[in-house]
Amino acid sequence: MPSLKYIPDQIMWHDGMLLSPQHFQQAFKRCENIIRYHNYESSPYPFGIKNFAIDQTSFASGLFKIEELECIFQDGLEYYYNSIYDSNQVQLDLSKYKEHLESKTLTLYISIPKIQNKNSILNNTYSRYKVANIDNIAFDENTGEDEIPIPRVRPNISLLFEHELTQHYISLPLLKIYHENSIYKLREFSQPSTKITKKSAVWKICHSICMTLRYKIQDIIETLQKFNKMHVNTELLDRIETLKSMKSCLPRLEACIHSEQMHPFILYLETYSVVSSILANEIYEMPAPLIEYNHYDNLSCFIKLKTILNEYLEKEIPSDFNITKAVKIDNKFTLSIHKGALGVNDESHFLLGFKKSSDISQINFLNWIKSAIVCEEENFEILLERRVLGLQRTLIEKYENLIPQKNIYLVRVKLDKTLKEKLNIIISPSIIDNTEFSPDEILIYTRKKI
């Protein structure tokens, strides 16, 4: 980061001063670095890569060649390169690192020596600048005449893999590279940047979050229309609160990403705010552990935010499943199912959710599920008399992307091959004294029609 340590004090100009190049060098060094210092102190993460493009054809065969690069380093030094206008090509022969890249993925960095005392001397190993081999002719901008040669210097950048970095450099990560099947390939990666545009993987993640919220809002609205509005219950109120949270935070996030002007850290805060406001509806749960922002690998934190949001939304509003409550009469639960609309692909099972009351222990509740009679309604009396539990059932944590809500135990029930297409299933305690541990609700999950 910029430091006042390497910024020279102000020059005491006076009448009759004998000027030399050093006076102007010191004056411009102070002016440029003071601006960088204030910019760094007033903005979060004011460094990163703005434009970046490589020659894809050369890369696949083992030559990493930059076509265009525009970036700002951590100490405020700006750098622009274009292979068309610059005679010194910025490239790297990847074949020298083939063995390393076959064993693991390596991160490639663009690096420049840190600001140090006396490292402004040109063309040394750790000098900040080098002589630029470009057209140095300049003319009077007012008249267009009086062309004169002006020597130029450019940042002394280099391309280094992660194991080659030393304390002498400041660096920005460019790509994650590996070698497989005789081809050099890239891992998904988002460089540190100053703006998030539509080309960015971060933008695509945030956009997918917005689209998911829109789909879930539509699902909730359709669900609420099925409720009896005269009968207000906890589930209805939870759905309404979730809907309010999603509808209030969605427009702002959409406005942020479509502006294509958002700094990734600001977008991270906006996305985190959306996730937090929606997860706040889970009032009996502690807040999730902090997902820290990493400017050098910002994609990872956005992926984590998307994951925890999707897990919560899938628990509350499953994307691929309809949820129907079983009808409770006395101590028995009844439901109707069709083999063609089961929640599993092989039509040999169906999925049930057993909701546990908070005052029942987990052991007693699981024993109730294991000892309950699950069968076709017409066979219930026979099975009860013979003390047979009926259909085989298995407790599972999740099925595909279906994750049950808190206090709901997901059970996969195996169907009898001889059963009819339309089934009336009854679920009942096998022991009369066991009714106090019965579930509050039993849900059946059926696949949504595409």
Secondary structure, 3 states (H helix, E strand, C coil): CCCHHHCCCCCCCCCCCCCCHHHHHHHHHHHHHHHHHHHHHHCCCCCEEEEEEECHHHHHHCEEEEEEEEEECCCCCEEEEECCCCCCCCEEEHHHHHHHHHHCCEEEEEEEECCCCCCCCCCCCCCCEEECCCCCEECCCCCCCCCEECCCEEECCEEEEHHHCCCCEEEEEEEEEEEECCEEEECCCCCCCCCCCCCCHHHHHHHHHHHHHHHHHHHHHHHHHHCCCCCCCHHHHHHHHHHHHHHHHHHHHHHHHHHCCCCHHHHHHHHHHHHHHHHCCCCCCCCCCCCCCCHHHHHHHHHHHHHHHHHHHHHHCCCCEEEEECEEECCEEEEEEEHHHCCCCCCCEEEEEEECCCCCCHHHHHHHHHHCEEEEHHHHHHHHHHCCCECCEEEECCECCECCCCCEEEEEEECCCCCCCEEEEEEECCCHHHHHHCCCEEEEEEECCC
